[in-house]
Amino acid sequence: MDSGKFWRRHLQRTTRLPFLCLVAFYGAAWAQPAADDSAAVGVATLEAFLSDVRTLTAGFKQELWTADHKLLQTETGTLSLRRPNRFRWIYAQPTQLTIVADGKKLWIYDVELAQVTVAPLDSTVESTPAMLLSGDRSVRDGFNVAQSYKADGLDWIKLVPKKGGTDFSSVLIGFKGKAPQRLELVDGLNQVTRIELENLALNPDVADSTFEFKPPAGVDVIGGEG
């Protein structure tokens, strides 16, 4: 599934169903947990991130793999986060897609389609990976830390949503210190999305305008601005 379809599909669901596009861990996919599955270290790692990191910028490489480890797609881009509830994800190659949360609304701009989709940014998005990283501390209340372990030089935590009925079952985040380095996701077909963060900066100055969005002239706007 390309990123445009992924984000649009879940954003469209916000008009009818809870927006719970939770990224997931496929147990047979990449890093394998060690025998120690204590969640205590994972809780401490996540709490340190939520307590001390207010802004984050990074480049990213996103790969989509089949369940049998065949690479289907590679995309690159940049992201900026500010707590609470503001983020901008820009897919540059090969998809041109911009996703912006301005604290009140979630915007998706698909350059190829000349289309902007917009929906309220409210409690229904609390279980999204972007909101987990950029939301306030109450977002943590939507997840349980199920497991923590070390692999590939990172401290991994596995989170599961407290609410049922989501498209995905868990999220796996690899940290180095307080800095998230990798996210690993799985969809209903066991296709694995792997996101590597590059040139990551914690608590940089990020302009307010980064999290503002105005639809370009001439594009279709779905969902309205009201």
HUBEL-V587403 format. One record per residue. RES is the residue in three letters. PHI is phi in whole degrees, 0 to 359 (999 if undefined). Layout:
# HUBEL-V587403
<<RES,PHI> <RES,PHI>>
This chain:
# HUBEL-V587403
<<MET,999> <ASP,284> <SER,296> <GLY,299> <LYS,295> <PHE,301> <TRP,292> <ARG,295> <ARG,300> <HIS,284> <LEU,293> <GLN,299> <ARG,292> <THR,293> <THR,283> <ARG,227> <LEU,229> <PRO,304> <PHE,274> <LEU,238> <CYS,276> <LEU,276> <VAL,288> <ALA,228> <PHE,258> <TYR,263> <GLY,305> <ALA,260> <ALA,273> <TRP,244> <ALA,291> <GLN,254> <PRO,291> <ALA,283> <ALA,295> <ASP,283> <ASP,247> <SER,300> <ALA,271> <ALA,298> <VAL,295> <GLY,297> <VAL,299> <ALA,297> <THR,297> <LEU,294> <GLU,295> <ALA,295> <PHE,297> <LEU,293> <SER,281> <ASP,252> <VAL,255> <ARG,260> <THR,226> <LEU,206> <THR,228> <ALA,193> <GLY,267> <PHE,214> <LYS,240> <GLN,243> <GLU,243> <LEU,248> <TRP,239> <THR,286> <ALA,297> <ASP,260> <HIS,70> <LYS,260> <LEU,286> <LEU,259> <GLN,200> <THR,232> <GLU,229> <THR,227> <GLY,178> <THR,224> <LEU,216> <SER,223> <LEU,231> <ARG,217> <ARG,277> <PRO,260> <ASN,68> <ARG,227> <PHE,204> <ARG,221> <TRP,251> <ILE,240> <TYR,270> <ALA,255> <GLN,222> <PRO,279> <THR,284> <GLN,248> <LEU,217> <THR,236> <ILE,240> <VAL,230> <ALA,249> <ASP,257> <GLY,100> <LYS,235> <LYS,228> <LEU,246> <TRP,245> <ILE,233> <TYR,247> <ASP,261> <VAL,295> <GLU,298> <LEU,275> <ALA,52> <GLN,222> <VAL,242> <THR,246> <VAL,225> <ALA,211> <PRO,298> <LEU,262> <ASP,224> <SER,297> <THR,289> <VAL,259> <GLU,296> <SER,265> <THR,275> <PRO,298> <ALA,296> <MET,288> <LEU,298> <LEU,280> <SER,249> <GLY,283> <ASP,282> <ARG,295> <SER,293> <VAL,300> <ARG,304> <ASP,292> <GLY,275> <PHE,229> <ASN,252> <VAL,276> <ALA,272> <GLN,196> <SER,216> <TYR,193> <LYS,251> <ALA,197> <ASP,57> <GLY,75> <LEU,237> <ASP,264> <TRP,261> <ILE,232> <LYS,250> <LEU,249> <VAL,233> <PRO,288> <LYS,284> <LYS,270> <GLY,273> <GLY,81> <THR,273> <ASP,291> <PHE,235> <SER,254> <SER,194> <VAL,227> <LEU,243> <ILE,234> <GLY,259> <PHE,252> <LYS,241> <GLY,66> <LYS,266> <ALA,261> <PRO,291> <GLN,247> <ARG,210> <LEU,239> <GLU,233> <LEU,232> <VAL,220> <ASP,256> <GLY,293> <LEU,265> <ASN,64> <GLN,281> <VAL,258> <THR,256> <ARG,243> <ILE,244> <GLU,258> <LEU,268> <GLU,231> <ASN,50> <LEU,282> <ALA,234> <LEU,259> <ASN,59> <PRO,283> <ASP,288> <VAL,233> <ALA,296> <ASP,303> <SER,295> <THR,301> <PHE,254> <GLU,255> <PHE,217> <LYS,233> <PRO,303> <PRO,299> <ALA,299> <GLY,89> <VAL,266> <ASP,282> <VAL,246> <ILE,254> <GLY,109> <GLY,78> <GLU,248> <GLY,273>>
